[in-house]
Amino acid sequence: MTDSLGAADIGVDRFGERATLVQFSSAFCQPCRATRRVLRDVSTMVGGVTHVEIDAEGALELVRRLGIVSTPTVLVLDAQGRTVRRAAGQPRRADVIAALGEAVA
């Protein structure tokens, strides 16, 4: 993956020390709520990982730039903001943890 973001692009001062989970959501998206829970749980369990949720409707320029076409979409960023994994739909906890392994390797 070649997508690289700056912390300001996702509305934070800095990325997670080890990785950042970026979730694109929309207001009436049921799977987005479940995804939020999974990503918050994982970011709490794994030190140095931050979860950031972005309202896709409120960040249309970024959504277009990244080619986000559905919610939820999750990007796993390494500590420098490079996308190491991207997935659409509700993720399984095990898949998120595996993706974090790639980000921190």
Secondary structure, DSSP 8 states (H G I E B T S, - for coil): ---B--GGGGT-SS--SSEEEEEEE-TT-HHHHHHHHHHHHHHHHSTTEEEEEEEGGG-HHHHHHHT--SSSEEEEEETTSBEEEEEES---HHHHHHHHHHHH-
